[in-house]
Amino acid sequence: MSAAEKLKEEFDLSNIPASQLPDRKAVVSELFRVRREIALIEADQLKALKERKTELESFLKATLEVGEKVAYVGVGSVSMSEEIKPSVTDWDALYEHIKNNDAFYFLQRKINAAPFRELISMGDSLAGVEPVQVRKLSVRKN
């Protein structure tokens, strides 16, 4: 066994539960090691698989007719369909229509967090909305 392999074995923290690591520095170091391994796996394997999946789906989209379905016993089935989705060209007109026709069902029930945070930081409030603290772990490599 080489000296490098011995050193790696001495500092291999992968089998130690997070709660039993010696200190937070060890936990953070192990977190970055795991993230690096994941990134390497994704770069090597997942990227190529996603590209292949996109290529195969694009080919099928180009060759299947809308409404066509093909099925193979023991393999699976694929079908081509189309659906209509909205693409807003005039937000002012849309909001006016929604307001005038009480058609709020067109909107998703979610507000933009950034302007809400700005509003409450200025001491204002928004009717019907209350701030909720959500813990978020930010991990950045330096």
Summary of the structure (lengths in Angstrom):
residues: 142
radius of gyration: 26.1
end to end distance: 32.0
largest distance: 77.1
contacts: 213
relative contact order: 0.06
helix: 51%
strand: 6%
